[in-house]
Amino acid sequence: MNKIDWKRKLSSRKLWAAAAGIITGLAMVFGLDESTMSNVAGAVVSVASVIAYIITEGKVDETAAKKAAEDLKRAAGAVRDE
């Protein structure tokens, strides 16, 4: 069974654009005014941007930490071999 990559899925702009569309559509069905719909859609997009940024920066930091750990292991091995 395949694992779902939740980090990638939650950082998808397409997902959050679809969520904003669904929320706006539901707001229209329930008769909310345009101002409220606009505010809700703006909030969804803003939250999505923050989530995408946090996830992306986390991936960048993870990659940098892995590289630093590999470099440290190589340096320790070089010192040990001397």
SVG drawing of the C-alpha trace seen along z (x, -y; Angstrom):
<svg xmlns="http://www.w3.org/2000/svg" viewBox="-29 -43 76 45">
<polyline fill="none" stroke="black" stroke-width="0.4" points="0.0,0.0 1.3,-3.4 1.9,-6.1 0.3,-9.5 2.8,-12.3 0.8,-14.7 3.4,-17.4 3.3,-17.6 -0.4,-17.5 -1.0,-20.2 1.5,-22.5 -0.4,-22.2 -1.7,-25.5 -4.2,-23.6 -5.7,-22.0 -6.1,-25.4 -7.5,-27.0 -10.1,-24.2 -10.8,-24.6 -11.4,-28.3 -13.7,-27.6 -15.7,-25.0 -16.1,-27.4 -17.1,-30.2 -19.6,-28.0 -21.1,-26.9 -21.2,-30.5 -23.3,-31.3 -25.7,-28.4 -26.2,-29.6 -26.8,-33.2 -23.8,-35.0 -23.1,-38.4 -20.2,-39.0 -18.1,-40.8 -18.2,-37.8 -17.4,-35.3 -14.5,-37.5 -13.2,-37.6 -13.5,-33.9 -11.8,-33.1 -9.0,-35.5 -8.5,-33.9 -8.3,-30.4 -5.7,-31.6 -3.7,-33.4 -3.6,-30.3 -2.7,-28.1 0.2,-30.4 1.5,-30.2 1.2,-26.4 2.9,-26.0 5.8,-28.3 6.2,-26.4 6.3,-23.0 8.6,-24.2 11.1,-25.7 10.9,-22.6 11.9,-20.5 14.8,-22.9 16.0,-22.8 15.7,-19.0 17.9,-18.7 20.5,-21.1 20.6,-19.2 21.1,-15.9 23.9,-17.3 25.6,-18.8 25.3,-15.4 26.9,-13.6 29.7,-16.2 30.3,-15.7 30.4,-11.9 32.9,-12.3 35.1,-14.7 35.0,-12.3 36.0,-9.4 38.9,-11.4 40.1,-12.3 39.8,-8.7 41.7,-7.4 44.7,-9.6"/>
</svg>
